[in-house]
Amino acid sequence: MAELRSDTEKEAVTAAIGKSRKLAARVPRLILEARRVASTVIHGLHGRRRAGAGENFWQYRRFVNGEPSHNVDWRRSARDDHLYVREREWEASHIIWLWVDRSPSMDFNSRATEWSKLDRALVVSFALAEVLVQGGERVGIPELMRPTANRNVIEKMAQAMLHDAGERPSLPPNFAPAQFSEVLLVSDLWSPVAELRRTIGQLAANGARGHVVQVVDPAEESFPYSGRVEFVESEGLGSITAGRAELWRAEYQTLVANHRAALRAEAEQFGWTFTVHRTNRGPTELLFAIHGQMGAGAHTIIKSRRPAHSSSDARA
């Protein structure tokens, strides 16, 4: 068994398992069920039903001129003046790749919140994975865990992270997600903008849709420091001391705003969403935000996959 890399990370993962189950349970099941029932084509954090290859009956629809005659359900058609086709449900599950930045910069929290960025990112990713799996989707972690629909997905994710003997990069490794899969990146994104551009470009090359979440501590935006302060870079790049830190505030906030604007522009250039989450806000807020973003892209993706003869105009 690979040696655990850090006691801090072990504690964060263990604590996140319990917190994430409670978070997933708080997601209104009725809302998820209502969305599933209201639309037969939506996918995302719950089951998806749409016409395609499968064994489960979905619905009858009118026969369309030009279709093969063997598609006709003659028993159903005999009860009416029209010909009907028996449609089956498309059973292909969706794959969502989750990447949580576990680099040293994520293990930080200021006095403004009890949550470290790592704790928050783990809890939300675990909770999202549980809701996705309950909806019949498959969840994976690049190079750590193959896509799975196992009901114990939280434990599987936690174990994969705990026993990961590799490095802790801020962004995921280069891999090739399938065309209709989705990718979620959760990081503080203090890396150079060029690195995010390169990463998203590689992941989006096959048509995968993605979501970028920047998790930040409130102090990283407001810069509430004053007087003589030593700032230590968490990933070994040294330290710097400010004699009067408050004099740096305006310039620092401008740099942060410019950096974020550049990150957002890179994500949106590839059609990916970009969300900022502050650790003094509730985790459920972020979970709902991701939920809405995944659902928003469902119709576009499914339209490109659905057989032409199953359009709404052809249904009874």
Buried (B, 14 or more C-beta within 10 A) or exposed (E): EEEBBEEEBBEBBEEBBEBBBEBBEEBEEEEBEEBBEEBBBBBBBBBBBBBBEBEEEBBBBBBBEEEEEEBBBEEBBEEEEEBBBBBBBBBBBBBBBBBBBBBBBBBBBBEBBEBBBBBBBBBBBBBBBBBBBBBBBBBBBBBBBEBBBEEEBBEBBBBBBBEBEEEBBBBBEEBEBEEBBBBBBBBBBBBEBEBBBBBBEBBBEEEBBBBBBBBBBBBBBBBEBEEEBEEEEEEEEEEEEBEEBEEBBEEBEEEBEEBBEBBBEBBEEBEBBBBBBBBBBEBBEBBBBBBEBBBEBBEEBBEEBBEEBBEEEBBE
